[in-house]
Amino acid sequence: MAWKWPWRHRAAQMQAQKATAPSQAQKVTVPPSAKMQQGFVALHMDAQARWTTRNYMALSQQGFMRNPIVHRCVKMISDAAANVPLLLYQGETELGDHPLLKLLRAPHEGACGSGFFEQLYGHLLLSGNAYIERLDYDGQAKELHLLRPERVTIESDSNGWPQALLYRNNTASRRISLNAGFETGLSARALHLRLFHPLDDHYGFPPLEAALMALDIHNATAAWNKALLDNSARPSGALVYAPKDGGNLSEEQFDRLKTELEEGYTGAGGAGRPLLLEGGLDWKAMGLSPKDMDFIEAKHVASREIALAFGVPSMLLGIPGDNTYANYAEANRAFYRLTILPLLNRTAQALSNWLCPQYGSDLRLEHDHDRIDGLAEEREALWRRIGAADFLSDAEKRQAVGYSLEPEGREA
């Protein structure tokens, strides 16, 4: 049955009554139950909740670009991880100047290493996937480019193993092989980083999707609050016309009343204006107040769930009412230890396996953990414990804190 607006439905009923009205010569018997139901309208809504679509575009628009909690979580993780420099080792020796380090510091023209990795981690957090394409010239890797996750489709063979990336940009598309060139010694032209997905073999699972309900609740509370302000900060309700004679409003009266309400009592200009009701009209509230809905607490709970999905302590986001950590410093250390370090380690290992074989054997990439400010107190505590260990030699102490056995320029 097609939906009709209430006033249109009222007009249709009046026309139907006129068409089917009996003549004066006819006698109509109305049962008592029907007399009791005159003027009664039942409103019943059984609609399901509407959730944000589970794809990269929707999560980016409704999350990162609209929700301040999601935006801050993604920025905190991507900025913190991108600003930890990469180190290159050959065996136990650190290499300070190498073509691979130059490539990672300037992936392509106009890009810097920190900006490149910030975008990479952003793709990974919002999509669960990050794709890097390598451009080779004369058998050497010269440029690295990130591919937008929503434009990439993974092609697999008959056995289900991924073989290539199909990248679509508007109407154009191209195929990027994922197979290594064994004859040339080059690795695959693209690298696919993905987060664990329990139900998909090829694509990753974004953290924000696990907090999708909390995201929609947080956005809905903000939209409801804005709509409440736009409607003079008054709850929704209904004007009930119940005159003593039992009649109904005519179409002209209904249209005039509707126009007066829209022009005089909606919007910020009508805030606080008293509603003047004529005879037979009464206002009935049809909604819960913010206090009844526990509005503020529901928003804070949704914020904590979003932060929990990303692995960001809610204290770092300024959400009130959280006393999980003794202080801010403890929360900051937990953030780096439980969220940033695992992300850095998996990225360094993937890049090492992909890029290092082109430059020689026994090369590996590692992040410089000593440059992480959030772990400075833990590092100082380690140095104090190692320095106080009289049973260790100087060479063993250096090795225990991650340095070579002897400093450069000094003979063993």
C-alpha positions in Angstrom: 0.0 0.0 0.0 1.5 3.4 -1.0 2.2 5.8 1.8 0.2 9.1 1.9 0.9 12.2 3.9 -1.7 12.6 6.8 -3.5 15.6 5.2 -3.7 13.9 1.8 -5.0 10.8 3.5 -7.6 12.9 5.3 -8.7 14.5 2.0 -8.9 11.1 0.3 -11.1 9.8 3.2 -13.5 12.7 2.9 -13.9 12.2 -0.9 -14.5 8.5 -0.4 -17.1 9.2 2.3 -18.9 11.6 -0.1 -18.9 9.0 -2.9 -20.2 6.2 -0.8 -22.6 8.3 1.5 -26.1 6.8 1.7 -29.1 8.8 0.7 -31.5 10.2 3.3 -34.0 7.5 2.4 -31.5 4.8 3.4 -31.0 3.9 7.0 -27.5 3.1 8.2 -26.9 1.3 11.4 -23.5 2.0 13.0 -22.3 -0.6 15.5 -21.3 0.7 19.0 -17.7 -0.4 18.4 -17.4 1.8 15.4 -18.7 4.8 17.3 -16.0 4.3 19.9 -13.3 4.3 17.2 -14.2 7.6 15.5 -11.3 10.1 15.6 -8.8 7.4 16.7 -5.5 7.1 14.8 -3.0 4.4 15.6 0.6 5.1 14.9 2.8 2.1 14.9 6.5 2.1 13.7 8.4 -1.1 13.5 11.4 0.0 11.4 14.8 -1.5 11.7 17.9 0.5 12.5 19.9 1.9 9.6 23.6 1.2 9.6 26.4 2.6 7.6 27.4 0.6 4.5 30.5 -1.6 5.1 32.9 -0.3 2.5 35.9 2.0 2.3 34.0 5.0 0.9 31.3 4.9 3.6 33.7 4.3 6.4 35.8 7.2 5.2 32.9 9.6 4.8 30.9 8.7 7.9 34.0 8.0 10.0 37.2 9.8 9.2 35.6 12.8 7.5 32.6 13.2 9.8 33.3 11.7 13.2 35.8 13.5 15.5 36.7 10.3 17.5 37.5 8.3 14.4 39.4 11.2 12.8 41.5 11.6 15.9 42.2 7.8 16.3 43.3 7.4 12.7 45.5 10.6 12.9 47.1 9.6 16.2 48.0 6.1 15.0 49.2 7.1 11.5 51.1 10.1 12.6 52.8 8.3 15.5 53.8 5.3 13.3 54.9 7.4 10.3 57.3 9.5 12.4 59.3 6.5 13.5 62.3 6.2 11.1 63.3 3.0 9.4 66.8 1.6 9.8 68.6 -0.7 7.4 70.8 -3.5 8.6 73.2 -5.9 6.8 73.7 -8.6 9.3 74.4 -6.8 12.5 75.8 -3.7 10.9 73.6 -0.6 10.4 73.8 1.0 7.0 73.5 4.8 7.1 73.6 5.5 3.3 71.8 3.2 0.9 69.6 3.5 -2.2 66.8 1.7 -0.4 66.8 4.2 2.4 66.7 7.0 -0.1 63.7 5.4 -1.8 61.8 5.2 1.5 62.6 8.8 2.4 61.5 10.0 -1.0 59.1 7.4 -2.5 58.3 9.5 -5.6 58.6 13.1 -6.8 56.9 15.5 -4.5 56.4 13.0 -1.7 58.3 12.6 1.6 58.6 9.4 3.6 56.5 10.5 6.6 53.6 11.6 4.4 53.8 8.4 2.4 53.6 6.2 5.5 50.9 8.3 7.1 48.7 7.7 4.0 49.6 4.0 4.0 48.6 3.5 7.7 45.4 5.5 7.0 44.4 3.2 4.2 45.2 0.2 6.4 43.1 1.5 9.3 40.0 2.5 7.3 40.0 -0.3 4.7 42.0 -3.1 6.3 44.1 -3.1 3.1 47.0 -1.0 1.8 48.5 -1.4 -1.7 51.9 -0.2 -2.8 53.1 -0.3 -6.4 56.8 -0.2 -7.3 58.1 1.3 -10.5 61.4 -0.1 -11.8 63.8 1.5 -14.2 66.9 -0.3 -15.5 66.3 -3.2 -13.1 66.2 -0.9 -10.0 63.3 0.3 -7.9 62.9 4.0 -8.4 59.4 5.0 -7.2 56.7 3.8 -4.8 53.1 4.7 -5.2 50.0 4.0 -3.0 46.8 2.7 -4.6 43.4 3.7 -3.3 41.9 0.6 -1.7 38.4 1.0 -3.2 39.8 1.0 -6.7 41.7 -2.3 -6.3 40.3 -5.8 -7.0 42.4 -8.9 -6.3 42.5 -11.5 -9.1 43.1 -15.1 -8.1 43.8 -18.3 -10.0 41.8 -21.5 -10.1 43.3 -22.6 -6.8 42.3 -19.3 -5.1 45.8 -17.9 -4.8 46.1 -14.1 -5.6 47.8 -13.5 -8.9 47.4 -9.8 -9.7 45.8 -6.5 -8.7 43.2 -4.9 -11.0 43.4 -1.2 -10.5 40.5 0.9 -11.9 40.6 4.7 -12.2 37.5 6.1 -13.7 37.0 4.3 -17.0 40.6 3.1 -17.3 42.0 -0.1 -15.7 45.3 -1.9 -15.6 46.6 -5.1 -14.2 49.5 -5.3 -11.8 51.1 -8.7 -11.3 51.8 -10.1 -7.9 54.1 -12.8 -9.2 57.9 -12.4 -8.7 60.1 -12.5 -11.7 62.4 -15.4 -10.9 64.4 -14.9 -14.1 65.1 -11.3 -13.5 65.4 -11.6 -9.7 62.8 -8.9 -9.2 60.1 -9.2 -6.6 56.4 -8.6 -7.3 55.5 -5.2 -8.6 53.0 -4.6 -5.9 52.8 -5.3 -2.1 49.5 -5.9 -0.4 49.3 -5.2 3.3 46.2 -6.4 5.1 44.8 -6.8 8.6 43.4 -10.1 9.7 40.0 -11.0 8.4 38.4 -14.2 9.8 36.0 -14.7 6.8 38.0 -13.5 3.8 41.1 -15.0 2.2 42.2 -11.9 0.2 41.0 -8.7 1.9 41.6 -7.3 5.3 39.2 -6.3 8.0 39.2 -2.6 9.1 39.0 -1.8 12.8 36.3 0.7 12.3 34.0 -1.9 10.9 34.0 -3.6 14.3 32.8 -0.4 15.9 30.3 0.4 13.2 27.3 0.4 15.6 29.1 2.8 17.9 30.0 5.0 15.0 26.4 5.3 13.9 25.2 5.9 17.4 27.8 8.7 17.9 26.9 10.3 14.6 23.1 9.9 15.2 23.4 11.7 18.6 25.2 14.6 17.0 22.6 14.8 14.2 19.7 14.6 16.7 21.2 17.3 18.8 21.6 19.6 15.8 18.0 18.9 14.6 16.8 19.7 18.1 18.5 23.0 18.0 17.1 23.8 14.6 13.6 23.0 15.9 13.8 25.5 18.8 15.2 22.9 21.2 11.7 21.5 21.7 10.9 17.8 21.5 8.7 16.5 18.7 5.0 16.4 19.4 1.6 16.5 17.8 -1.3 19.0 17.8 -4.5 17.2 18.7 -7.8 18.6 17.5 -10.6 17.4 19.8 -13.6 19.8 19.8 -16.6 19.2 21.8 -18.9 18.7 18.8 -16.6 15.9 17.5 -15.9 17.5 14.1 -12.7 17.6 12.0 -10.6 20.4 10.6 -11.4 21.4 7.0 -8.7 21.3 4.4 -8.4 25.1 4.6 -8.1 25.1 8.3 -5.5 22.3 8.3 -3.3 24.1 5.6 -3.5 27.4 7.5 -2.5 25.7 10.8 0.4 23.8 9.1 1.7 27.0 7.5 1.6 29.0 10.7 3.6 26.3 12.6 6.2 26.1 9.9 6.7 29.9 9.5 6.3 31.0 13.1 7.5 28.2 15.4 10.4 26.4 13.7 14.0 27.4 13.4 16.3 29.3 15.7 14.2 32.5 15.3 11.2 30.8 16.9 13.0 29.6 20.0 11.1 30.3 23.2 8.0 31.7 21.4 4.8 30.5 23.1 2.4 28.4 21.0 -1.1 30.0 20.8 -3.8 27.4 20.5 -7.4 28.0 19.6 -10.3 26.1 20.9 -10.1 22.3 20.6 -6.4 22.2 20.0 -4.0 20.6 22.5 -0.2 19.9 22.3 0.9 16.3 23.1 4.7 15.6 23.4 5.8 12.5 21.4 9.4 12.0 22.3 11.9 11.4 25.1 13.9 14.2 26.6 17.7 14.1 26.5 17.7 13.3 30.2 15.4 10.3 29.6 17.6 9.1 26.8 20.8 9.4 28.8 22.0 11.4 25.8 25.5 12.4 27.0 26.5 9.0 28.5 25.4 7.1 25.4 27.7 9.3 23.3 30.6 8.7 25.7 30.0 5.0 25.6 30.0 5.1 21.8 33.3 7.1 21.8 35.0 4.5 24.1 33.9 1.7 21.8 35.4 3.4 18.8 38.6 4.1 20.6 38.7 0.5 21.8 38.4 -0.8 18.3 41.4 1.3 17.2 43.5 0.5 20.2 43.7 4.1 21.4 43.3 4.7 25.2 40.2 6.8 25.6 42.1 9.0 28.1 44.2 10.3 25.3 41.1 11.4 23.4 39.8 13.5 26.3 36.7 11.4 27.0 35.6 12.0 30.6 35.0 9.4 33.2 37.8 7.0 32.3 40.1 6.0 35.2 41.6 2.9 33.7 45.1 4.2 33.7 46.9 5.8 36.7 47.9 8.8 34.6 48.3 10.1 31.1 51.9 8.8 30.8 50.8 5.2 31.5 48.1 5.5 28.8 50.6 6.9 26.4 53.0 4.0 27.0 50.2 1.5 26.6 49.2 3.1 23.3 52.7 2.8 21.8 53.4 -0.7 23.3 50.1 -2.3 22.3 49.1 -0.4 19.1 52.0 1.3 17.4 54.8 -1.3 17.9 52.8 -4.2 16.4 51.9 -2.0 13.4 55.5 -1.0 12.9 56.9 -4.5 13.1 54.5 -6.0 10.6 55.1 -3.1 8.2 58.9 -3.4 8.5 58.9 -7.1 7.9 56.6 -6.9 4.9 58.8 -4.1 3.3 61.9 -6.1 4.0 60.6 -9.2 2.3 59.4 -7.2 -0.7 62.3 -4.7 -1.3 65.4 -6.0 0.3 66.0 -8.9 -2.1 66.6 -6.5 -4.9 69.5 -4.9 -3.2 71.3 -7.9 -1.9 71.1 -10.7 0.6 71.2 -10.4 4.4 69.4 -7.0 4.4 66.5 -6.2 6.7 64.5 -3.1 7.7 63.7 -2.3 11.3 62.2 0.7 13.0 64.3 2.8 15.3 62.6 2.2 18.6 65.0 4.5 20.4 63.3 7.4 18.5 59.9 6.7 20.0 59.3 9.4 22.6 56.4 7.5 24.2 58.7 4.7 25.3 61.5 7.0 26.6 60.8 6.1 30.3 61.0 2.4 29.6 64.2 2.8 27.7 65.8 4.8 30.5 64.7 2.1 33.1 66.4 -0.5 30.9 69.6 1.4 30.7 69.6 1.9 34.5 69.1 -1.8 35.1 71.8 -2.8 32.6 74.2 -0.2 33.9 73.9 -1.5 37.4 74.6 -5.0 36.4 78.2 -5.4 37.5 78.4 -9.0 36.3 78.2 -7.8 32.6 81.0 -6.5 30.6 80.8 -3.2 28.6 80.4 -5.2 25.4 77.6 -7.3 26.8 75.8 -4.2 28.2 76.0 -2.5 24.7 74.6 -5.7 23.1 71.8 -5.9 25.7 70.5 -2.4 24.9 70.7 -3.0 21.1 74.0 -1.5 20.1 77.1 -3.1 18.5 79.7 -4.8 20.7 82.2 -1.9 20.2 81.5 1.7 19.3 82.6 2.8 15.9 86.2 3.9 15.6 87.3 1.9 18.6 89.1 -1.3 18.2 87.9 -4.3 20.2 
